[in-house]
Amino acid sequence: MMTHSDLGDTQAQAQFELEQYINEQVEDIAPEFEIDSVDDCDFGVLYRVWSGMRLIGTFYRAVDGLWVAQPCNFEQHPRCDSSEIAQLMIIALSGLLVAEAA
């Protein structure tokens, strides 16, 4: 039976592995993406992630210091430790990362 601490460790490991996978995949396609920012009355500085001329998501820094990723057409808004991870989450959740066959 898993304890509460085992579950937390498992979730942390899964998050780490996802972030590592995303980092590896993005290295090959990163030049296709562009990031800019606008001032927003609700979020402060709102960063926008573009794939060509298509907006794929936004992210901002929350009051608690975490970064909130807001991928377009995705209901969940993951909270991330860094702006880089927020960008990668938007790209991954937008379906723009493709796993290679082993």
N, C-alpha and C positions, 0 to 999 in steps of 0.2 A: 504494500500500500504506500502510495506517495504521501509524503508529508507536505505541509505548506511550504517549507523551505526548499524541498526537492522540486516542487512545481515552479517556484520562483527561479531556481537555478536552471531548470529546463527551459523556461521562457526566455531567460537572459541568454542562454546558449543559442536558442533558435533565432533570436533577434540578432545576435552577433553573426551567426552564419548567413542570415539573409543579407545583412549589411555588407559582409565580405563578398558574397556572390554578386550583389549589385555593383560594388566597386569594380570587380573584375570585368563585368559585362560593360559597364559605362566607359571604361578606358578605350574601348574600340569605337564607340559611337559618340563620345562626348562632343566632338566638333560640330555635330548636327544640332546642338542645342544652344540656346542663347538665354541669358538672364538679364532682366532690367528691373527697375523699381519705380514705384510711384508713391507719393504721400497719400495716405488714406486716413480719413477722420476717425475710423473705428480701430484700425490696426497699427497706426503709425506708418512706418515704412513697410510697404507691401511689395514683396519680390515676386516677379512673374517669370515663369519658365515657358519658353517657346520652343516648338519644333518647327522650324521654318517659319511660316506665317501663322501657325496654329498655336493658340494658347493651350497648354496642357495642364497648367496648375499654378497655384500661388503658394507662398509661404511667408510667415512672419514670426517675429520673436514675441512670445507671450510674456506676461508680467512676471511669471515664475522663472524666466530665463530659458525655458525650453522653446524649441522651434516647432511651429505647427504647420504641417504640410496639408495643402488643400488641393488634391488632384481633381481636375475637372471630371465630371460624370462618375464620381466615386463618393459614396456617402460618409465613409470614415475619414477622419482627419488625424493621422498619426502624429504623435508628439515625439520629437527627436532631440537628441543631445547637441546636434550641431546643424548649421545651415547646409553643410554639404550633404549630410544624411537626409535632410528634408528634401533637397533637390533630387537625390537619388531615389527616394521613395516616390516622388511625383513621377519620375521617368518610369520606374518599375510598374507602378500601379496604373499607368496610362497604357500599359501593354506594349511599350516600345522596346523592351528588352526581350531578346529571343534566346532561349537556351540552345546551346549547340548539342548535337547528338554525340554521344561518347563512342 
